[in-house]
C-alpha cells in the first residue's frame, strides 16, 4: 500500500540556506525581514536614479543627433520628459513611504531603529500625605 505524503517523515525542515538555520527567534526573523525590505527599497531607489541619469544623457544625445528632424526631436523631448516624470515618481514613492511610516510610527527606511517605539516613561513623584 502506498504511503501518503502527510505520513512520510521528511526530517527537520530548517528553512532555506543560512537564513533558515540562523533564525531561531521571531524578533531576529522580523529584524532580518525589515533589513531585507529596507535594502530592497534602497537598491530600487538608487537604480531608478541611475536609470534617470542614463535616460537624460540618451535623450540629450538623441536631441543633438536629430539634426533638425522634427520627429527625432519630438522623440528626444519625449524621452527626457519621461525620464523627469520617472524621477518624480521615485521621489514621490520614497516620500510616501516615509509619510506612511511616520503616521503608523514605523521607520521603514531605517530598520536599525526599533520599529515600534514604546511610549515615554513618565515618572511621577510620590504623593505626600
N, C-alpha and C positions, 0 to 999 in steps of 0.2 A: 504494500500500500504506500502511496506517496505521502510525504510529509508536507504540511502547509508551511508557508514562509514564516508565519507567526510562531510556529512550533520549532523553527530552526534556531539553534544557538549561533548568533553572529559574533559573539565575543563582546568585548567592551568597545564602544564607539567613543573615540576621543576627539572627534572633530577633524578639521582639515589642516594638516601640517602643523606648524608651530603655533598657529592661533588656537587650535583646539586643545593642545596639550598644556598651554600656559594659562588658559582661562579656568580658574578654579572658583572664582568668586563673581557674583553678579556685578559688584562695583567695578572690578577690573574689566569685565566684559563691556560695561557701559562706557568706561573711560576709553577703551580701545575703539569702540564704535564712534564716539564723538571725535576722537583723533582722526580716524579714517575719513569721517564725514567732513571735518574742517579742512583736512588736507586735500580732499577732492574738490571742495569749493575753491580753495586757493589755486589748485592746478588749473581748473577751468577758467578762473578769472585771469590768471597770467597768460594762459594760451589764447584766450579771447583778445587780450591786449596785444599780444604778438601778432595775431591774425589781423587785427585792425591796422597795425603798422605796415604789414605786408600789403594789404589791400590799398592803403593810401598811396604807397610807393608805386604799386602796379597801376592804379588809376592815374597818378601823375605822369608816369611813363607813357601810358596809353594816350593821355591828353597831348603830351609833347609829340608823340609819333603820329597823331591823327593827320597832321599836315593840312589842316583846314577843312577836312572832310566832315560834313555835318553829322552823319550817322556815327562815325567813330568818336567824334567829340561828345555826342549825347551819351554814348556807351561809357565813356570815361567819366562823365559827370554823374551818371547813374551809379557807377562802381564806387565813386568817392562818397556820394550821398548815402549809399547803402552801408558803407564802412562806418560812417559817422552815426547812422541810426543804430548799427550793431553795438557801437561803443556806448551809446546812451542806454541800450537795453542791458548791457553788462553792469554799468554803474547803477542803474535803477534796481536791478536784481540784488546787487550787493547791499544797497541801501535798504531795500525791502526786508532782506534777511536780518539786517541789524535792527530795524524798527520792530519787527515781529519778535525778535529775541528780547528786546528791551520791554516790550509790552508784557510778555509772559515771564520775564525775569530769568531768561536763559541766555547765556552768552554763547551762541552757536559758533561764532567765528574765532573764539579763543577757548579751546577745550581745556587748557591748563588750569583755568579758574574753575572753582566749583560751579556746577550747573545751577543748583538751586541754593541760594544763599539763605541761611537761617535768619530769622528776624533778630534785630539787635537786642542784646540782653540789657534790660533796664533794671538797675539795682535801686531799690527804694530803701531809704533809711528806715530803721525800725521805729515803730510808733512809740512815743514816750507816754508813760502813764499820767 
